[in-house]
Amino acid sequence: MKIYTKTGDAGDTGLFGGGRVHKDDARVEAYGQVDELNAVLGLVRCEPLNDLDELVHRLQDQLFTVGAVLATPSDSKAAKVVAPVREEWITAMEDAIDRFDAELPPLTSFILPGGSRAASLLHLARTVCRRAERRVVPLHRQGAVGPEVVIFLNRLSDLLFTMARVANLRAKVADVPWVAPKA
């Protein structure tokens, strides 16, 4: 099987389940952002994460499913074979956030992305996640994607923020507080 098909040379692409759209279609933009997030998480996994690595790997698997959901119009025959975003994934993220929060000192200020390299990459992943969420929300408003995708991405960005703080804590590197300029 060849990697190149030449079918997208005119600026359009096929959706899962059939149909073609322009490559700048809102649906393509949304799953492209999710793909970028998954790639950033791959970069995160190049860092020594210890027990966080298994969680990041699981999140990558789940993001692949999110991308498949976004690439599949709900009215296509393929929608019946695409695995859904599961509520237990969201619950598991909330449980992880609560577990990590128990390790962390309370937030007393806003923090800047930074600290250790792993934490910085997790902050980068968080910002890409927020961008993906912003691309999915219009699709949800149009009824093209269910609320579970928006909820998943919203919770994931919270988890990535918390994981960045945990990465700093475990590396014995302080979070970088934001100091507001004087008026």
C-alpha positions in Angstrom: 0.0 0.0 0.0 1.4 3.4 -1.0 1.4 6.2 1.4 0.5 8.7 -1.2 -2.8 8.5 -3.1 -2.9 11.8 -4.9 -6.6 12.0 -4.1 -6.0 15.1 -2.0 -4.0 17.0 -4.5 -6.9 19.3 -5.3 -7.2 20.4 -1.7 -10.0 18.0 -0.6 -10.0 14.9 1.6 -12.2 11.9 2.3 -14.1 11.5 5.5 -14.4 8.1 7.2 -17.6 6.6 5.9 -17.5 8.5 2.6 -17.9 12.0 1.4 -15.2 14.5 0.5 -14.7 17.9 2.0 -12.1 20.7 1.6 -9.0 20.3 3.8 -9.9 23.5 5.6 -13.4 22.2 6.5 -14.2 22.7 10.2 -14.3 18.9 10.8 -10.9 18.4 9.2 -9.5 21.3 11.2 -10.9 19.8 14.5 -9.4 16.3 13.9 -6.2 17.9 12.7 -5.9 19.7 16.0 -6.5 16.5 17.9 -3.8 14.8 15.8 -1.4 17.6 16.6 -2.2 17.2 20.3 -1.5 13.5 20.0 1.9 14.2 18.4 2.7 16.6 21.2 1.9 13.9 23.7 4.3 11.6 21.8 7.0 14.3 22.4 6.0 14.4 26.1 6.6 10.6 26.2 10.2 11.2 25.2 10.8 12.6 28.7 11.3 10.4 31.8 7.7 10.4 33.1 7.8 7.3 35.3 4.2 6.4 36.2 2.8 9.3 34.1 3.9 7.6 30.9 1.3 4.9 31.0 -1.4 7.5 31.5 -0.1 9.6 28.6 -0.1 6.5 26.4 -3.7 5.7 27.3 -4.6 9.4 26.5 -3.0 9.0 23.1 -5.1 5.9 22.4 -8.2 7.8 23.4 -7.3 10.8 21.3 -7.1 8.5 18.3 -10.7 7.5 18.9 -11.7 11.2 19.4 -10.1 11.9 16.0 -12.0 9.0 14.4 -15.3 10.3 15.9 -14.5 13.8 14.4 -13.6 12.3 11.0 -16.9 10.4 10.8 -20.1 12.2 10.0 -22.8 11.0 12.3 -25.2 10.3 9.4 -22.7 7.9 7.6 -22.9 4.2 7.7 -19.4 4.2 9.3 -20.7 6.0 12.4 -22.0 2.6 13.6 -18.5 1.1 13.7 -16.5 3.9 15.2 -16.0 3.5 18.9 -17.5 6.3 20.9 -15.9 8.6 23.5 -16.6 6.8 26.7 -17.9 8.5 29.9 -15.5 6.3 31.9 -12.6 8.0 30.2 -13.8 11.4 31.5 -14.3 9.9 35.0 -10.8 8.3 34.9 -9.4 11.8 34.1 -11.3 13.3 37.0 -10.0 10.6 39.3 -6.4 11.2 38.1 -6.8 15.0 38.7 -8.0 14.4 42.2 -5.2 11.9 42.9 -2.5 14.3 41.6 -4.1 17.3 43.4 -3.7 15.4 46.7 0.1 15.4 46.0 0.3 19.1 45.1 0.5 22.2 47.2 -2.6 24.5 46.7 -2.4 27.0 44.0 -1.9 30.5 45.4 -1.3 32.3 42.1 -1.5 31.8 38.4 1.5 29.9 37.1 3.4 30.3 33.9 4.2 27.4 31.6 7.6 26.2 32.5 9.7 24.5 35.1 11.0 21.2 34.1 11.2 20.1 30.4 8.4 17.5 31.0 6.2 20.0 32.6 6.8 22.6 29.8 5.8 20.0 27.2 2.7 19.1 29.2 1.8 22.8 29.2 2.3 22.9 25.5 0.0 19.9 25.2 -2.6 21.7 27.3 -2.6 24.7 25.0 -2.9 22.5 21.9 -5.8 20.7 23.7 -7.5 24.0 24.3 -7.1 24.9 20.6 -8.6 21.6 19.6 -11.5 22.2 22.0 -12.1 25.6 20.4 -12.3 23.9 17.0 -14.7 21.2 18.2 -17.2 23.6 19.9 -18.6 25.0 16.6 -19.1 21.4 15.4 -21.0 20.6 18.6 -23.1 23.8 18.2 -24.0 22.7 14.7 -25.0 19.2 16.0 -22.2 17.6 14.0 -20.5 16.1 17.1 -21.8 15.1 20.5 -21.1 16.8 23.8 -18.9 14.0 25.0 -16.1 15.2 22.7 -16.2 18.7 24.1 -16.3 17.4 27.7 -13.4 15.0 27.0 -11.1 17.8 25.7 -12.1 20.2 28.4 -11.3 17.6 31.1 -8.1 16.6 29.3 -6.8 20.2 29.4 -7.4 20.3 33.2 -5.6 16.9 33.5 -2.6 18.1 31.4 -2.3 21.2 33.6 -2.3 19.1 36.7 0.2 16.7 35.3 2.5 19.5 34.4 2.4 20.6 38.1 3.0 17.0 39.2 5.9 16.7 36.8 7.5 19.8 38.3 6.9 18.6 41.9 8.4 15.2 41.2 11.4 16.7 39.4 11.8 19.0 42.5 11.4 22.1 40.2 9.1 24.9 41.4 6.2 26.0 39.3 6.8 29.5 37.9 4.4 31.9 39.5 3.0 34.8 37.4 3.7 38.1 39.0 1.2 40.8 38.0 2.8 44.0 37.0 2.1 47.0 39.2 -0.6 49.3 37.9 
